[in-house]
Amino acid sequence: MLAQDQGVDGYVKRLEELKFLISVLIHSLLESYYILSFISGLRKDVRPILKIHKPIILVQAFKQAKWQEESNIAIAKKGIFLQKGNLVNNNEKAKLHMIAGCDKEKDEFMVVVE
């Protein structure tokens, strides 16, 4: 399964390459197949917003994922996180993996907006 391990742009590029290769072999796959595949491979900090908005075309899914990633980066720059229920301040931020990062452990953290 293709999974996002970098930013959304890199993930989109890899998905488009795979989509081309698959479409050469299997012509009958619907757009919804690629949309669901794309969403299921997104990081957990990006995926929920696409599930809520339910994009109907792949380009729309790409844009929504990019916007969510940009939003996560902006919020992460505020430096306020929860780590397993404990508030972490800006001074401790260096110890955490940023939500916008690529480390698989980032799924343990969520952002708190003041």
Buried (B, 14 or more C-beta within 10 A) or exposed (E): EBEBEEBBEEBBEBBBEEBEEBEEEEEEEEBEBBBEBBBEBBBEBBBEBBEEEEBEEBEBBBBBBBBBBEBBBEBBEEBBBEBEEEEBEEEEBEEBBBBBBEEEEBEEBBBEEE
